[in-house]
Amino acid sequence: ATVTLSDDLGNSEQLNETAPGIYTTATLVGEQGRTYQLNTVVDGNAYTAQCPMPVSVTMDTLMIDSFPSFGTYTKIIVPGYVDPAGIANYYRFIVVVNGEKQDGFSMESDRFTDGNLVLQPLFVNGLELESGDVVQVTMLCIASDVYHYFFSMAQNVDNASTPADPVSNISGGALGYFSVHSASTRSVMVP
């Protein structure tokens, strides 16, 4: 594949394949507020995508809490951050427990939390935390199009009689999404 990344300031770079299917920049660095364009040619087929890099929000804390569940207590993961007021923000959370990335995905929008301290528990299907487990959470600040890709994918999981392809920001008929985002990572040991 030929993969080119450019920004809205006119900077452009052809990416190098550093491992099979992994393309890396040498000079371009993501900046908040910039919009990036991806141009890819694979076997003569052209694919393009565009994505703005949203405002970066830092995860200030990561806690383990518990709540009653069927006569016992279940331990849950609770990231904490302050959502910037007055702009639409979208988040994706990646959970790793004891070095193993957990399946599924957690997303949030600030539709009901704009400008507030957010302490929204992450529910990971099938995850039962034990004392001593090391939990790492990465919070990605993602663009609206990327949020809607994952939202539409979630609509197809386990409850869709006729699954459909998720909404994509890539033109040319490719499946997937193009994301430019910031990341904030914290770890905590389960008490």
C-alpha positions as CSV (number, residue, x, y, z in Angstrom):
1,A,0.0,0.0,0.0
2,T,1.0,3.6,-0.5
3,V,-0.1,5.6,2.5
4,T,0.1,9.4,2.7
5,L,-0.8,11.6,5.7
6,S,-1.3,15.3,5.4
7,D,-2.6,18.1,7.6
8,D,-4.6,21.3,7.1
9,L,-1.4,23.4,7.0
10,G,-0.1,21.7,3.9
11,N,2.4,19.4,5.5
12,S,2.4,15.9,3.9
13,E,4.4,12.7,4.4
14,Q,4.4,9.3,2.8
15,L,4.4,6.8,5.6
16,N,6.8,3.9,6.0
17,E,5.7,0.3,6.6
18,T,7.5,-0.6,9.8
19,A,5.8,-4.0,10.3
20,P,3.3,-5.8,8.1
21,G,0.3,-3.5,7.9
22,I,1.8,-0.9,10.3
23,Y,2.6,2.5,8.8
24,T,4.5,5.1,10.8
25,T,5.2,8.8,10.4
26,A,8.7,10.2,10.6
27,T,8.0,13.9,10.8
28,L,4.2,14.6,11.3
29,V,3.1,14.9,14.9
30,G,-0.6,15.3,15.9
31,E,-1.7,18.7,17.2
32,Q,-5.0,19.6,18.8
33,G,-7.2,21.5,16.4
34,R,-5.5,20.3,13.2
35,T,-7.4,18.2,10.7
36,Y,-5.6,15.3,9.1
37,Q,-6.2,13.5,5.8
38,L,-5.3,10.0,5.0
39,N,-4.8,8.9,1.3
40,T,-4.2,5.2,0.7
41,V,-3.8,3.2,-2.5
42,V,-4.1,-0.5,-2.3
43,D,-4.0,-2.7,-5.4
44,G,-5.0,0.3,-7.5
45,N,-8.0,1.2,-5.2
46,A,-7.9,4.6,-3.6
47,Y,-9.3,5.3,-0.1
48,T,-9.4,8.7,1.6
49,A,-10.4,9.8,5.1
50,Q,-10.3,13.0,7.1
51,C,-10.2,13.4,10.9
52,P,-9.7,16.4,13.2
53,M,-7.7,16.0,16.4
54,P,-10.0,16.9,19.3
55,V,-9.1,18.9,22.4
56,S,-7.0,16.7,24.7
57,V,-8.6,15.8,28.1
58,T,-6.5,14.2,30.8
59,M,-7.7,11.4,32.9
60,D,-7.1,12.8,36.4
61,T,-7.7,9.7,38.4
62,L,-8.4,6.0,38.2
63,M,-10.3,4.2,41.0
64,I,-11.7,0.9,41.9
65,D,-15.1,1.0,43.5
66,S,-17.6,-1.6,44.4
67,F,-21.4,-1.9,44.3
68,P,-23.8,-4.4,45.6
69,S,-24.7,-7.2,43.2
70,F,-26.9,-10.2,44.0
71,G,-25.9,-10.4,47.7
72,T,-22.2,-9.7,47.1
73,Y,-20.1,-6.8,46.0
74,T,-18.7,-6.3,42.4
75,K,-15.5,-4.3,41.9
76,I,-15.8,-1.8,39.0
77,I,-13.3,0.5,37.3
78,V,-14.0,4.3,37.5
79,P,-11.9,6.8,35.5
80,G,-12.2,10.4,36.5
81,Y,-11.7,13.5,34.4
82,V,-13.1,17.0,33.9
83,D,-14.9,17.5,30.6
84,P,-14.3,20.9,29.0
85,A,-17.4,23.1,28.8
86,G,-19.0,24.3,25.7
87,I,-17.6,21.9,23.1
88,A,-18.7,18.4,22.1
89,N,-16.3,15.8,23.4
90,Y,-16.2,12.0,22.8
91,Y,-14.1,9.4,24.6
92,R,-13.1,5.8,24.1
93,F,-11.6,3.7,26.9
94,I,-9.3,0.7,26.5
95,V,-9.0,-1.6,29.5
96,V,-6.0,-3.8,30.2
97,V,-6.0,-6.1,33.2
98,N,-2.8,-7.8,34.3
99,G,-1.3,-7.1,30.9
100,E,-4.3,-8.5,28.9
101,K,-6.4,-6.2,26.8
102,Q,-10.0,-6.7,27.5
103,D,-12.5,-7.4,24.7
104,G,-15.2,-4.9,23.8
105,F,-15.1,-1.2,23.9
106,S,-16.4,1.5,26.2
107,M,-17.3,5.0,24.9
108,E,-18.8,8.1,26.3
109,S,-20.0,11.5,24.9
110,D,-20.4,14.6,27.0
111,R,-24.0,15.0,26.0
112,F,-25.1,14.9,29.6
113,T,-21.8,15.8,31.3
114,D,-20.6,18.9,29.5
115,G,-18.3,20.9,31.7
116,N,-18.5,18.6,34.7
117,L,-16.3,16.2,36.7
118,V,-17.1,12.8,35.2
119,L,-16.8,9.6,37.3
120,Q,-18.6,7.1,35.0
121,P,-17.9,3.4,35.8
122,L,-16.6,1.2,33.0
123,F,-18.5,-2.1,32.7
124,V,-16.4,-4.7,30.9
125,N,-18.4,-7.9,30.0
126,G,-17.2,-10.9,31.9
127,L,-14.5,-9.1,33.9
128,E,-14.3,-10.0,37.5
129,L,-11.6,-8.1,39.3
130,E,-9.7,-9.6,42.2
131,S,-7.5,-8.1,44.8
132,G,-4.0,-7.6,43.4
133,D,-5.1,-7.2,39.8
134,V,-3.3,-4.4,38.0
135,V,-5.8,-2.3,35.9
136,Q,-4.6,0.1,33.2
137,V,-7.1,2.3,31.4
138,T,-6.3,4.4,28.4
139,M,-8.7,7.2,27.6
140,L,-8.7,8.4,24.0
141,C,-10.2,11.8,23.0
142,I,-11.8,10.9,19.7
143,A,-13.6,12.8,16.9
144,S,-17.4,12.6,16.4
145,D,-17.0,10.4,13.3
146,V,-15.0,7.8,15.2
147,Y,-17.5,7.8,18.1
148,H,-20.3,7.2,15.6
149,Y,-18.3,4.3,14.0
150,F,-18.1,2.6,17.4
151,F,-21.7,3.5,18.3
152,S,-23.0,2.0,15.1
153,M,-20.9,-1.1,15.6
154,A,-22.4,-1.5,19.1
155,Q,-25.8,-1.5,17.5
156,N,-24.9,-4.6,15.5
157,V,-23.6,-6.7,18.4
158,D,-25.9,-9.3,19.8
159,N,-29.2,-7.4,19.1
160,A,-29.3,-6.8,15.3
161,S,-31.4,-9.2,13.2
162,T,-29.7,-7.9,10.1
163,P,-26.2,-6.6,10.8
164,A,-24.9,-3.6,8.8
165,D,-21.5,-2.2,8.3
166,P,-20.6,0.5,10.8
167,V,-20.7,4.1,9.7
168,S,-17.2,4.9,8.4
169,N,-15.2,8.1,7.8
170,I,-13.2,6.3,5.0
171,S,-14.4,6.8,1.4
172,G,-13.9,4.3,-1.3
173,G,-15.7,1.4,0.3
174,A,-13.2,0.3,2.9
175,L,-14.3,-1.0,6.3
176,G,-12.9,0.6,9.4
177,Y,-12.2,4.1,10.6
178,F,-9.4,6.7,10.6
179,S,-8.7,8.3,14.0
180,V,-6.5,11.1,15.1
181,H,-6.7,11.3,18.9
182,S,-4.9,12.0,22.1
183,A,-4.4,9.5,24.9
184,S,-4.2,9.6,28.7
185,T,-3.3,6.4,30.6
186,R,-3.5,5.6,34.3
187,S,-3.0,2.4,36.3
188,V,-4.3,1.2,39.6
189,M,-4.0,-2.0,41.7
190,V,-7.2,-3.5,42.9
191,P,-7.3,-3.4,46.7
